Every structure is written in C-alpha cells, then in structure tokens.
Amino acid sequence: MVQEVLLDTNALENFASDFLKVYFSWTEETTVEEREKQLGKFLPETLLDYGMDMNRQTEKKLASTVEDVRVWNVKRLGRDYAITAELVYQLVQQPEEEETAQSKKKRVQECYQVVIHAEKKGMKVTRLPVPVNISKFVSYVPKQAVSDPTVEDSLKKEIHLFLKDFFQVYPSLKASEMKYYVKGE
C-alpha cells in the first residue's frame, strides 16, 4: 500500500532562496574573505572552493544584486532535495575607463537548480546552482461551450432547475443509484 505524505518545504525553500541571494550577490568592494565567510554557511568545504570562483567577477569590476527569487519546484532525490528557482538579478559592470563611459546595467532573469541535503540539525548545499530551463506557460486554449440550437430556452431552464434541485437533494449519488433515475443509458 502506498501512503501519501505531506512534506513541508518552507525551510528548504527559504534556505535555497537565502543561498541563491548570497551566491549571486556581490559588490566591487566584496573581499574574498567576506565572500568565503558568507558562502561557508551554506556550502561544505569541498564545494566552497568551487563557489569561490564567483569572486573572479569582482576582479572584472562587476557587481550583482538579486532582486527576487521564486521557487518553482522541490523534488526529493533520496536524502537530498533538488530545488528549482527563478532568479531576477541585476549585473552592473564598470568599464575600464570610468571617465569616458557609464556603468552598464543588465537585468537577468534565469532559472537555476540547486541540490540541498537536509537533516534535523541543519542543511547544506551539495550541488552548486546549474542553469535549467523550465516552461512556465503552455499554449492551451479551452474549448468553448456550444449550445444546442435544437433545444428551446424554456426547456434548458427547466432542465437546469431540475438538475440544481436534484443534486441539492442527492449531493453524493453513486453510479448504481443514478441508473434508477436515468433511462436508456
């Protein structure tokens, strides 16, 4: 027998959101030590070195600010969880010659998946964010209800009133009981 269990994912979603905000946010003034301390709260030592690669962005006079994180999916992977989230962040690049050019701002909206290991005593990221493609919109067009022109309006109203009264009296009618009221089908 399969038993469905409801899982509260608020803590996982908040942890993933906080991590993604730290991982994708930095300023020109952010030092390697500050960044390592911030990311160290979320990453095990083995992944911290890989996460520090983001610091190379500061050498290019680049800054990033996360504006919004929206979690789209939480999927269980054994003892870990894959969280898919959409990030909206702003990249700001300062050109080499600050007197001649303005800073370039670019608004980025991308989806990432991060894997988190959760235990009673806490959580850690076990896989750094990887870009994923999620389809948020489908091209579905609902079918339009077509009325039967052969049935008169007065008969339609009468049928509608009968069905309304009938299902108020019998709100949970079984198929076997329905056969008593329906002829020919």
C-alpha positions, 0 to 999 in steps of 0.5 A, a space after each residue: 500500500 502506498 501512503 501519501 505524505 505531506 512534506 513541508 518545504 518552507 525551510 528548504 525553500 527559504 534556505 535555497 532562496 537565502 543561498 541563491 541571494 548570497 551566491 549571486 550577490 556581490 559588490 566591487 568592494 566584496 573581499 574574498 574573505 567576506 565572500 568565503 565567510 558568507 558562502 561557508 554557511 551554506 556550502 561544505 568545504 569541498 564545494 566552497 572552493 568551487 563557489 569561490 570562483 564567483 569572486 573572479 567577477 569582482 576582479 572584472 569590476 562587476 557587481 550583482 544584486 538579486 532582486 527576487 527569487 521564486 521557487 518553482 519546484 522541490 523534488 526529493 532525490 533520496 536524502 537530498 532535495 533538488 530545488 528549482 528557482 527563478 532568479 531576477 538579478 541585476 549585473 552592473 559592470 564598470 568599464 575600464 575607463 570610468 571617465 569616458 563611459 557609464 556603468 552598464 546595467 543588465 537585468 537577468 532573469 534565469 532559472 537555476 537548480 540547486 541540490 540541498 541535503 537536509 537533516 534535523 540539525 541543519 542543511 547544506 548545499 551539495 550541488 552548486 546552482 546549474 542553469 535549467 530551463 523550465 516552461 512556465 506557460 503552455 499554449 492551451 486554449 479551452 474549448 468553448 461551450 456550444 449550445 444546442 440550437 435544437 433545444 428551446 430556452 424554456 426547456 434548458 431552464 427547466 432542465 437546469 432547475 431540475 438538475 440544481 434541485 436534484 443534486 441539492 437533494 442527492 449531493 453524493 449519488 453513486 453510479 448504481 443509484 443514478 441508473 434508477 433515475 436515468 433511462 436508456 443509458 
